[in-house]
């Protein structure tokens, strides 16, 4: 069944599909999900900030949001925002991985290339939308075997998405352009590759040959975070993933680069409103 959008963004099933066409004056802040997300953009005046790059969407664009990636939309409240949204359980899709097929192929390519919006050639868009329409129709079906059919068509849609790179001609450009400063992307990349290291703002400025204060202003303007807060947020995201691997809390704190366990505990409780132990209990209850 196609359901209404849930602000909290929790996912307890293999996938969830929303198709919305509305106006909103809500201002979104940077956030992330524990699941992967695909947005099919049909209309509106919307830009999407994902990991430091801002995309001005055009009808037909496909937005790929990897789980744990920081993102937010900016929506013109005067124009209806028409989109379909797919929440995807990482755990469910991971079971489809085999020797000659990676169900996360396009998500991995987006992260590797740091390009999160696909602007498809017409022939590729037509084939993908045909698969999506079958999935959308199946989500409205409540008849016998409907759940099985929905899951099969969902997996078919994901497979069609992952087949896209093999359908492009050399002269075709499937990735939409974005507004960003390359220096800022380089800094983001470096921070993500050295999350557990102790890096000062002065060291970062020296490494990238930029004024410390200009770097700090530019980083905050493009990501919505101070450098310190961004690193802390990413370390906490890493901690959530490690906690679910049954790694002791003290070891998680150390592996995520926190100087002291008390600092980690305080930051985790402040950010998520619960202790690491309570988080593990809650997630075990869900899954």
Protein Blocks (a to p, Z undefined) as FASTA:
>chain_A
ZZdddfklpafbfbdcdddddddfbdcdddddfbdcddddfbdcddddeehiacdddehi
acdddehiacdddddfkbccddddddddfklmmmmpcfkbcfklmmmmmmmnopabdcdd
fklmmmmmmmmmmmmmmmmpcbehklmmmmmmmmmmmmmmmmmmmmpcfkbcfbccdddd
fklmmmmmmmmmmmmpccdfklmmmmnopafklmmmmmmmmnopafklmmmmmmmmmmmm
mmmnopafklmmmmnopabfklmmmmmmmmnopafklmmmmmmmmZZ
